[in-house]
């Protein structure tokens, strides 16, 4: 950890400043309905261009925030940025469902559901338009505590997704017990879908599993038309990836969404 601490040294103070002075940005990667190409949702992705170090990768931002105890304020900032944008877009009749990634550390923060509820109230966004994404691995540590947290989050009215599904070792029992709405198929399996029989089987299994539990199946990292066509054939619900659109800054995202809805 000392090596990590050394790498993050100084950046933690910069990150606190960046949160306070709105130096961070959220970009949005659209998700479309596989059946008819309609835009449905978008994943919110954190961006930080450091004044001297340039762009800092999202995983590093989260790592710094987790290691220095400011993940709570980072989560709060992201949530409010997304909800503010959702409120603005709604005035123009653009109403995507927005996905926000939750760090493993925030899942143990007792105040998280209150923070979510407060932010939703502040911006007047219907809770069903927000999906909180949690990674599969973050659910494994303490199943009882995770269960309690997810139940409280679900109580705020938001939707819940398991991100990177298939990369961990979560049992089917979790799916039965946890109040989730969506499974996201990891890009690792999606990219190998056409070439690797094992990846193909995993993707098919996750889609079937999702539908057996009445959940949405979302494929990440879709970059080629052949992949999209195969996912459609397998009955996947939504796709995101460079084939559809790269993550876009707020203004570009709004324009993309408006033209996509119009162009149908």
Order of alpha helices (4+ residues) and beta strands (2+ residues): alpha-alpha-beta-beta-beta-alpha-alpha-beta-alpha-beta-alpha-beta-alpha-beta-alpha-alpha-beta-alpha-beta-beta-alpha
